[in-house]
Amino acid sequence: MTEAPQPGSSGASPSAGSQDEYWSRNIRYLVILLSVWFVVSYGFGIVFAESLNAMNLPGTNYPLGFWFAQQGSVYVFVVLIFIYVWLMNRLDVEFDVDEGAES
Amino acid sequence: MSALTVQQWTLLMVGLSFALYIGIAIWSRAGSTKDFYVAGTGVSPLANGMATAADWMSAASFISMAGIISFIGYDGSVYLMGWTGGYVLLALLLAPYLRKYGAFTVPDFVGDRYYSQAARKVAVACAIFVSFTYVAGQMRGVGIVFGRFLEVDVNVGVGIGMAIVFFYAVLGGMKGITYTQVAQYCVLIFAYMVPAIFLSIMITGTAIPQLGLGGVDVNTGTAILERLNGLHEQLGFAPYTSGTKSTLDVFFITAALMVGTAGLPHVIIRFYTVPRVRDARISVGWALLFISLLYTTAPAVAVFARTNLINSVQDVPYEQVPEWFTKWEETGLVSFTDANNDGRIQYVGPDSPMTNELTVDRDIMVLANPEIANLPGWVIGLVAAGGLAAALSTAAGLLLVISSAVSHDLLKRSYMPDISEKQELVAARVAAGVAVIIAGYFGMNPPGFVAQVVAFAFGLAASSFFPAIILGIFSKRTTREGAILGMVLGITFTAAYIVYFNFVAPEQNNADHWWFGISPEGIGTVGMLLNFAITIGVSRFTPAPPAEVQVLVEQIRVPRGAGEAHELHG
């Protein structure tokens, strides 16, 4: 990737510029993941639950809004965390701030 | 095998599980304060995930939650989403950074980040208050399980629970608690899933309860949820899959529970126990995966239990009630009054022209469920052992927060900085011991409002810790004046609203008097927003934090170097 820091930058304290870039990428991930988190639970599970209940989750007998509130949102939460872990571990390596060499 | 009675099975299951916990406690004794507070930061992420799941899922999750959902249907979603969604916040906003910082306690971080002993003491007070209210409820849960299944006095039950927790919490500290919690998770999830799978097969023909809930009834061929909605309509209850609470209130309650979860000290400190930042991240993922196993099963159990309950009692002659009915009637948790003197049980809702004659306590649904469904005796014994595992594991985690707040934050970091490592460890053990005794006292003599206060602990955590920690990480400009004022006013506002509607003017505790229709359960969200606003506002007009604090914030934002963090300020 083009935004990767110079390999020479010293391990624990990367140069200020690359750390700002690392942080803003982190914030971007947070905004995207937390938007999904919000839409699924507060949107589908609460605000729009009643209207979504007009249909069933395809292939089952769950009213859709009820499903999001009692099952679906929980599944999405789990997946979101694992996506976050994957993204951040990749980002750490890219900016050379990972803990691979330690412990 | 069938020669054993239900009570003997219960004794056997509970006895075996207790022997296991004691064995683990002896094997994992704590040798240093680092062992005692954070299990030597040597816990694997997977084991920490299981321990966190057991730490988190209390008697409320195991015993009460499915029962509550069973009675309020869709409205119960606030607990399902609220008590799981907070883990997303923990994973993305808190756990990795707090692990990098490498403190022993939550007040430790607050005190150092806000360069202020006052901030530390405010945090200690919040942590102790939140944890004590919570732990008393757990001890009560222990007492109820003993009382019902082993027919011993509730106080004797609390005493036995205290002795067990005392043994492994005082001896092993966080290290003992962690490995006991791993075992307790296995016991509780097995105990929860077995009856749920039995019920799902009996009612829907599928072995996976999560799918069974969206399936059809094997006998009638109608959809489970549609059939329950039909029964509700016929008997004058609100439809199961739609709510009766206002959308705004559901929104605010869910938010308060989510944010409160992410701000509870006994949950946060679990992520101090893993070796690296990346372990802290993945460990939150494992924790939520293990929790979600129970949390996605609970709504299925709720529906099966509700359907079974209605079918087994509605319009049944009182002379012919099943055995479980009579047994629970003796405890006063099920009661029947024959209003129309026809000798039959009329179980109907508020919209029915008939008078309801039956009251069933919500808390018994999970415990009575196996009996209602005629499951074998060993399953009933297993459920009792699971309920105890849930209550004891949470109690131990809370007691550790209280003990470390006293020995580490108050003694070592505030009043007696010269205390030696050995003395601090002794102080931590004494504090844990005293906390067990106080918790046991409250379990035997519960203030009438324990159950309510436990629910409100979330609002209090949401309105105090959460904004202080988040802003401490994500905004370098946040000052001690802002954080202290925010925590104090946030928690005071929330506590005042709760106390007013529950204890000062309980007759006004309804939607007509609540501000904007927000119930006391949901007010923590407003308290949190208030805390954020105050902290950010005040920080603008007070001098910026010292340079070394700003460097500290820079450091906790990158993972590398977590292993050494302790030595920086130990």
HADDOCK unambig.tbl for C-alpha pairs under 7 A between the chains (distance, minus, plus):
assign (segid A and resid 12 and name CA) (segid B and resid 560 and name CA) 5.54 0.50 0.50
assign (segid A and resid 12 and name CA) (segid B and resid 561 and name CA) 6.15 0.50 0.50
assign (segid A and resid 30 and name CA) (segid B and resid 92 and name CA) 6.74 0.50 0.50
assign (segid A and resid 41 and name CA) (segid B and resid 81 and name CA) 6.95 0.50 0.50
assign (segid A and resid 42 and name CA) (segid B and resid 251 and name CA) 6.63 0.50 0.50
assign (segid A and resid 46 and name CA) (segid B and resid 247 and name CA) 6.64 0.50 0.50
assign (segid A and resid 46 and name CA) (segid B and resid 251 and name CA) 6.67 0.50 0.50
assign (segid A and resid 47 and name CA) (segid B and resid 247 and name CA) 6.46 0.50 0.50
assign (segid A and resid 50 and name CA) (segid B and resid 242 and name CA) 6.82 0.50 0.50
assign (segid A and resid 60 and name CA) (segid B and resid 214 and name CA) 5.48 0.50 0.50
assign (segid A and resid 60 and name CA) (segid B and resid 215 and name CA) 6.46 0.50 0.50
assign (segid A and resid 61 and name CA) (segid B and resid 214 and name CA) 4.76 0.50 0.50
assign (segid A and resid 61 and name CA) (segid B and resid 215 and name CA) 6.01 0.50 0.50
assign (segid A and resid 61 and name CA) (segid B and resid 223 and name CA) 6.06 0.50 0.50
assign (segid A and resid 62 and name CA) (segid B and resid 214 and name CA) 4.99 0.50 0.50
assign (segid A and resid 66 and name CA) (segid B and resid 74 and name CA) 6.66 0.50 0.50
assign (segid A and resid 66 and name CA) (segid B and resid 241 and name CA) 6.00 0.50 0.50
assign (segid A and resid 69 and name CA) (segid B and resid 77 and name CA) 5.59 0.50 0.50
assign (segid A and resid 69 and name CA) (segid B and resid 81 and name CA) 6.74 0.50 0.50
assign (segid A and resid 70 and name CA) (segid B and resid 77 and name CA) 5.54 0.50 0.50
assign (segid A and resid 70 and name CA) (segid B and resid 80 and name CA) 6.18 0.50 0.50
assign (segid A and resid 70 and name CA) (segid B and resid 299 and name CA) 6.61 0.50 0.50
assign (segid A and resid 71 and name CA) (segid B and resid 296 and name CA) 5.60 0.50 0.50
assign (segid A and resid 73 and name CA) (segid B and resid 81 and name CA) 6.88 0.50 0.50
assign (segid A and resid 74 and name CA) (segid B and resid 81 and name CA) 6.56 0.50 0.50
assign (segid A and resid 74 and name CA) (segid B and resid 84 and name CA) 6.53 0.50 0.50
assign (segid A and resid 74 and name CA) (segid B and resid 292 and name CA) 6.61 0.50 0.50
assign (segid A and resid 77 and name CA) (segid B and resid 85 and name CA) 6.32 0.50 0.50
assign (segid A and resid 77 and name CA) (segid B and resid 88 and name CA) 6.26 0.50 0.50
assign (segid A and resid 78 and name CA) (segid B and resid 285 and name CA) 6.38 0.50 0.50
assign (segid A and resid 78 and name CA) (segid B and resid 288 and name CA) 6.16 0.50 0.50
assign (segid A and resid 78 and name CA) (segid B and resid 289 and name CA) 6.01 0.50 0.50
assign (segid A and resid 81 and name CA) (segid B and resid 88 and name CA) 6.13 0.50 0.50
assign (segid A and resid 81 and name CA) (segid B and resid 91 and name CA) 6.58 0.50 0.50
assign (segid A and resid 81 and name CA) (segid B and resid 285 and name CA) 5.50 0.50 0.50
assign (segid A and resid 82 and name CA) (segid B and resid 285 and name CA) 5.98 0.50 0.50
assign (segid A and resid 85 and name CA) (segid B and resid 281 and name CA) 6.06 0.50 0.50
assign (segid A and resid 85 and name CA) (segid B and resid 282 and name CA) 6.07 0.50 0.50
assign (segid A and resid 97 and name CA) (segid B and resid 558 and name CA) 6.35 0.50 0.50
assign (segid A and resid 97 and name CA) (segid B and resid 559 and name CA) 6.16 0.50 0.50
assign (segid A and resid 97 and name CA) (segid B and resid 560 and name CA) 5.17 0.50 0.50
assign (segid A and resid 98 and name CA) (segid B and resid 559 and name CA) 6.09 0.50 0.50
assign (segid A and resid 98 and name CA) (segid B and resid 560 and name CA) 5.44 0.50 0.50
assign (segid A and resid 99 and name CA) (segid B and resid 559 and name CA) 6.65 0.50 0.50
assign (segid A and resid 99 and name CA) (segid B and resid 560 and name CA) 5.08 0.50 0.50
